[in-house]
Amino acid sequence: MTKQKQLQLKKQMAPFEQSNTKASVWQLINTILPFIVLWFLAYKSLSVSYILTLLFSIVAAGFLVRIFIIFHDCCHHSFIKNRRANKIIGTITGIMTIFPYSQWQHDHSVHHATSSNLDKRGVGDIWMLTVDEYLAASFWKKIAYRIYRNPFVMFILGPIYVFLIKNRFNRKGARTKERLNTYLTNVSIIALYGVLCWAIGWQAFLAVQLPIFLISGAAGIWLFYVQHTFEDSYFEEDAEWEYVKAAVEGSSFYKLPKLLQWLTGNIGYHHVHHLSPRVPNYKLEEAHKNTDVLQNVPTITLRTSLQSLKFHLWDEKDKKFVTYKEISKYLHNVKKNELASRLK
């Protein structure tokens, strides 16, 4: 894609970058209200059957993911026209999803500016090593990397660490406003959870909130993972890296069933989001369908996305993800050839 075509593609996003106040308010109503009702029903069902509680919790977790997408849009100032309103809504939805608004906004902005750039990894992304980096790593670093990329660690323990622990502390170098926002979020979470524990008891609170947290957290990490870890992905060193190519080729179109697409706030159109973060979530599908170039982007489905679990390392030479097994086979062949050369 030439530079001129890239500029044209970015310009094509302009008509979709304007938020619609009516649509935004309606999304708040049809997302937050059902979540509160489902949470209450999950609590009331504790006296009937915990299986019923879990069913309500699973659906509530889906709505919490949708609340996070609203939070996410607010961080981009794309959810509603007024910047102050975005911050207020973002802070409130951040409390609900236990994410500090200003801190996450910073890290996520870095992610957008450096996505798929091999020389600028480390902020707001998932730890990924290239084949050469992995082969050159120490034994313990390889072990740490394998543990980190283990599905149980990444999708179950990961959300517990990131959401409950890491999000509670300010990053190094954070400015005063960002620090204060993190403190406000932490105090608000403690107050909210404290009131709920006082009102219904800590056992009932955990029985309802814990499955909602674990399911929504795992789903959120999964969405982020598969949208940047797929077979036809794009990664380049800084000198060769291009923003538009990183957006269109390095972010997937996760084609989900309509219900899941709605619950995840259209974030499956991740290529559109990275191309233009100012497009609100309720216009991502429209932007995709009305842009010819985007009809041929890397596309994954629920079934094919499961293949992403086997992608562990980025092969800079062949420009693709590879598995540990492929690397082991490669090393075996190298040693075999070396041995053969010595015997000659």
N, C-alpha and C positions, 0 to 999 in steps of 0.2 A: 504494500500500500504506500503510494507516494505521499510526500508531505502535504501536497495540495489536497489530496483526497482525505487525508486525516483531518485537515482543517475544515473541509466541507462537512465531514461526518460530525464533528463537534458542533458546527453551526446548525446542523439539522436537529440537534437536541434542544436548541433554544426555545421553540414553541411549547415544549413539555416541562420547562423549568419553573413555570409559575405555579405556585401552590393555590389551591382553591379553599377558601375559609370554610365554606359550607361542607365540602367533602372532608376536610380535616376534623371539624366539629362532629360530624356524623361518625367518623371513624373512632373518635374518642368514645362516643356513646355506645357504638356497637361492639366495642372491644373491652373497655374497662367495666362497664355495667354488667355484661354477662360473666366476666371473670369474678366479680364480687358475689354475684348470685351463685355461681358454681362453687365458690369457696364456702359460702354459707350452707349450700346443700350438702357438700362433702362433710361438713361438721355435723349437721343434723342427722346424716345417714349413719354416723358412728353408732347410734343406738339401735340401728336396724341390722346392718351388715358391713364389715370392713371392705368386703369385695365391692359393694356399692359405693363406698367412700373412695376406693381406688379408681373406679370408673369415672366418678365426678372429678377426681384429681387429675386424671389423664387428660380429660377435655379442658379443664382449667389450665393445665400446663401449656396446652396449645394456644390458649388465649394469652398466657403470659409471654409466650414467644412473640405474639402479635403486638403486645404492649412494648416489648423490647424494640420492635421495628419502628414504632412511633418514637421511642427514645432515640433510636439510631438516626431517624430523619431529623429530629430536633438538633442533634449534634452537628448536622450538616446545614442547619438553618433552612431546611427545605420543607418542613412539615407545615409551617404557617408563615405568613408574610412578615410579621413583626418579630425581630430578633429577640426582644425581651420576652415575648410570649413563648418562643422556642425554648429559651433558657428555663422559664418557669415550668412549662410542660415537661421539658427534658429532665429537670431536677425531680419532679414528682414521679414521673415514670421510672426514673433512675432509682428512686427509693423503693418503688414496687419491685424492680428487677435486681435490686442491690448493686447498682452500678453508679459510681460518682460521675456526674455529668461532665464537669470541666476536665477532669483527669482523663476520662475515656475519650472525650472529644479530641484532646491533644494526641493521644496515642493512635487514634483511628485516622486522624488527618495525616500523620506520618505514614501510616499503612497505605493510604491512598496515593501518597506522593512517591512511595518507594516499592509498591507492589510489583513483584516479578523481577526486581532489580537485585542481582546476585551480590552486588557490592554494598547494598544498603539494607541488609536484613537485620532483624533483631528487635524492632519496635512494632507492636500491634500485629504481629504475625505469628505463625506456627513455626517452631524450630525445624529447619530443614538443612541438611548437609548435602553437598555435592559428592559424587563418587570419590573424587580425589581427596576431598577434605576428610571423608570417612576413612579412607585407606591410610591417610597420614595421621589420623587421630590416635591418641593413647588408648590402651586397653580399657581404662575406666571411663574415658569419654565415650567410647563405643557402647559400653554397657549402659551408661546414662542415657545415651541417645535412643537405644533400643527400648529401655524402660519408658522413656518419654513418649515414644511412638506406639507403644502397646495400646490397643483399643481400650482396655479396661482403665488404664491410667489416663489416657487422653480424654475419654468421654464420660468417665464416672468420677475418678479422683480429680481430674483436671478442673471441672467446674467447681468442686468443693474448695480447691486451693485458690483458684483465680477469683471466684465470686465472693467467697466468705473471708478469705485472708488477704490476698494481694490487693483487692479493691479497697481495703480499709486503710491502706497507707498511701501517702503522697509519694510521687516520684521525686527523684533527686532533681533539684533545680526548678521545682514547681513555684509559680508565682503566688502571691498572697491570696488573690481571688480564687485561684484553683484550690489552694489548701483549705480555705474557708468553706468552699463548696463540698469538699470531701468530708470535712468535719460536720457540716450541716447534714449531709447524707447519712453519715454514721449515727449521729445523735437521733435523727428521725427514724432510722431503722430500729434502733434500740427502743425508742419510745413506742413505735407501732407494735413491735413484737411483744414488748412488755405489757401493753394494754390488752393485747389479744390473749396472752398467757394468763393475765389477771382475770379476764372476763370468762374464758372457757377452760382454763387449766393448761399447764404446759404439756401434759401428755396428749390432750386432744389437739392442741396447736401443732405439735410435732407430727401427729398421726395424719394431719391434713397437709401441712406445709412441706414436710420432708419429701413426699413423693412428687409434689408439684415442682419443687426446687430441682430434684434430681432429674426428672424427665425433661423439663424445660431446659435445664443446663446442658444435658447431653445432646438434646436436639439443636441447641444453639451452637455448640462446638462442632457438631456434625455438619451443620449447614456451612459454617465458615470453612471447615476442612475441605469438603468436597468441591466448594466453589473455587478453590485454588490448587487442588490436588487431583488432577484428572489426566487421562492419557495424552491428550493433545494440548497440554498446557504450554505456556511461554515463560521462559526465564532468560535473561541476558545480563551480561556485565554492563556496568554503567555507561561505557563508551558506545555500546550498541543499543542500549535500552531506549524504547520509545513509549511514551505515555499511552497513546491511542492503541498501539499493538498490545501493550500490557493489559489494557482494559478489555479489548475485544477478544484477544486470544488467550490471555492469562487469567480471565475470569469466566466461569462457565455459565451457560444457560441451563439451569436445573429445571427440567420440564416436569413439573409435579401435577398430580391430580388436582382438579379445581378446588376441592375442599382444603387440601394441604397448602395449595398456592395462596388461598385466602388467609388461612391461619398464619402463614409465614410472611404475610404482607408483601407478596410478589417478589421477595428477595431472591427468588430463583432466577430472576432477570438480572443477574449480578453483573453481567457484561455491560448492560445499560447503566447500572448504578455506578460502576467504575468509570465509564465513559463520561458521565455527567452526574456527580453526586447531588446536584441541586434539583434533580428530578424527584418529586415526592413519590413515595412507594405506590400510591394509587394511580400513577401515570406511567409506571415502568412498562407495563404490558402494552399500553398504547404506543409508547415510544418505540418499542421493539417491532411491533407489527407495521408501523408506518415508516420504517427505515429499511430500504432494500438491502443494504450492505449487511445488516444484522441478521438476515435470514439464513446466512451460512456460517454461523459462529459455532464453536465447540458446544455440543449439546449432550447432556447426560440425563438419564431417567433414574427412577428409584432403583430399578434392577441394575443398570450399568454403573450407577454410583457406588455400589458395593465393591466394585473392582478397585476403587481408590484405596481400600484398606491394605492392598498389597504393594502400593507405591511407597517406597521408603527413601530413596535417594535420587537426586537429579544428576543425570549423565550429561555433562556439558558437551561432550563430543558428539553424541547422537541426538541431543536435544529432546530427551524424554525421561520419564521416571522409570526407575528399575527397582527390582526387589533385592532383598538380601541374598536370596538363592542365586540370582543371576551373578551377583558379585562374587559369591563363594565359588561358583562354577568358573568364573573368569580367573580368579586367583589360582584355582586348581590347575587350569590349563597353562597358566604362566609358569607355575612351578614345574609342571610336567615338561614343558618345552625347555626350561633351564636345565633340568636333569638330563634330558636327551642331548642337549648341546655339550654337557660335560662329559658324557659317555662316549662321544664321537672321538 
